[in-house]
């Protein structure tokens, strides 16, 4: 895996930013029958963005990130079930609870490196899943929480079966979160995270508190994952144990690697490509769709180091060298 693309130090808006969100708006108009799927892609991309902050910028490898996603989902759902279904405040509460859980577990995670981080985050994820399973009275157990009563967004827009409100609501929330994360990674804090990722042992010599920076990054990533989980619970009005399971953690890790780590856009490209291919291939070949996705992943690893965006950058660089000759 190659190093991430350079970050603009001032975090200014680029053409790629406009194209990304313009494509999402165009998709809403052009594919009215696929708005439910579109909202799922946006939510998953937001979840992948939270992992990209942790993995691509801080260099913390996680196989249990779904723990915070599921915690956010259950927080929003339980608030609604117990009488408070206002979506915006539900998102805020979910983000705070997930961030608090991320902060509490971060001190274990940042102590290790690579394999140790994988094992610790995997263990944390399994603990959250087991706790949700045992607390069936609260979480609904294997049946989950269904028919979650979510109020209208801003008192105006009701969630419908066609996914119209879900798509727009998810897109606005993802856009706001994207702006926040873009600002963070372009700040001195974000640049220090990249420096820690590339050489953690050298940073203390510069006076940088490595442990505190990693804890902060992991906490922010956990909070953002909780917001994504709350979005899923609110737009589908259902949450089950699958929101916490290992498969979701592994899938989002694949998505981030597929798009390209440490690029922000990689989370959206990887999540969109993975989920759209999954939807298409599952309809074309229900028995073997995983084979084709596996072949895609192998091809990306072999021919596009740094993910899809890394491969595009490599092609552009090669074309530029040929033109300069």
Phi, psi and omega in degrees: 000128181278167179291150180298160177294151180301147180261135175294124186296334182265357177064027184290158181288135181243168180299322180299326178298313181296319181296321181300310184281331175294321178297322179294321178292318179297321180297325178298320181280319187282333184233069184296335181274358182242024183289331176295313177298320180299319178295324177294322178295316180297315181296317179294323177296322177295319176298317178296325177298321179296321178288327179297323176298318182287315185271308187287331182253316180272342179076021179267117181275127184230133173243016180225026185294337179295342178301319182281327174299310180293324179297319176295320180296314180292325178299309180296319182293317181292324175300315181293318180298327182263022169108357180237092183257016179293121191291318185294312178294330176296319176298315181298315179297318179298317179297318180294315180296315180295320178297320178297319178293320177297319179296318182295326182265347186296329183294332174284319186292315187285351178290328184258183178224145171049257186298321179297320178295319177302312183293318182293312181294325176296317178296319179297317179298318180292325177295317178296318180295316180294322179296318179294325179292317181290327182272053184297333179297327181267313188269348185087357178059223182291340179279339180071189178248116182246165181052046179292122186280093179266133181285171177295145177289124182057021180074008185239317191255117182269139176290126183242169184289338180281348178082015182295307179291322181301318181295308182297318180296314180296321181294318180295315180296316179297322180296315179297316179295322178298315179299319180295314181292322177300319178294319182296311185289341178268355180276169174305326177298314180295320178294325177292327177297317178297321179296320177296319181298323185270341179193075186296330184287339182273337187296321178301330179294337178267001179086014181272128178283091187301310183301315181295322179294319180292320177299316180297316180296317180294322179294315179296317179298320178295318179297319179293323176297323177295322176297317178298318178296320178296321177301316180297315181297320183287320183282331178262345184055036178206145172214134180228182183296339180296342177293341183251353193282167183297325182301321179293320178297316180294319181297317182290329175294320176296318181299315180296317179293325180294314180284323182125121183281151176070031183230355185066302181293335181301325179297318181287317179295313181295315180295316180297313181296315182297311185288322178292320176294319178300316180296315182290312184291327179294330177280327181279321183217082184301333184274330191237015184297329180292332178298315183291323177293322176298319177296322177298316181296319178297318179297319179295318180297320184281321190244353182222071180297134185090014178082187181300314180293325175296320177295320178296317178297321180295319178295316179297320178295321179294318178296321179295322178294321180293322180290330182282346180285000000 
